[in-house]
Amino acid sequence: PFDWAIAVSVASSTGDDTKPVTADGLPSLDILSGAVTDVESFGGRIFYLCNNTVLFSQTLSTGNLNYDKCYQDADPTSEEVSDVVATDGGMIHLLSLGRGKALKSFYRGVLVFGDKEVTGIMSNYINLFSANDYDVVKITNAGISSKYSVVETDNNVFYWSNHGIYIVGIDENNNIS
């Protein structure tokens, strides 16, 4: 099961003023509608959507102790070892996304649904995400109308936009269309 207390920790690290978790361990309604909009897992990591920024955790280890480590292990200011490695966490700013509303793991990555567009954060590997080997791909300019309008089937993702119902799928060349 997903540990919401860790998600709250990540939300707090984004600089947003968050409220404490409720008595049953779930985040308060303010947190669910505030800093962290959606959470999704893919390729051994947890992805967090915070407005138009996607944070991704370091590769999960035994005991899943690094849900909240959305940064690289090495010191980025070090003159000796500052490189990003495959298991690091990180953040991806999607400036043209608009307000981020939903995440959905699909095919080789995570689809990010915003009110202005849909973007894919695509791994070059099946079921594995590497912090130093991924692509950010704009899927469409048709943004999503509601976070709850995403429906997944075996090989497709459907979503509702203000302009109609859209489908994201894989074409005959294994590209997202």
Secondary structure, DSSP 8 states (H G I E B T S, - for coil): ---HHHHHHHHHHTT-----B-TTSSB-HHHHTTT--EEEEETTEEEEEETTEEEE-----TT-TTTT--S-SS-TT-SSS----TT--EEEE-GGG-SEEEEEEETTEEEEEESS-EEEEEESBTTB--TTSEEEEEEES---S-GGG-EE-SSEEEEEETTEEEEEEB-TTS-B-
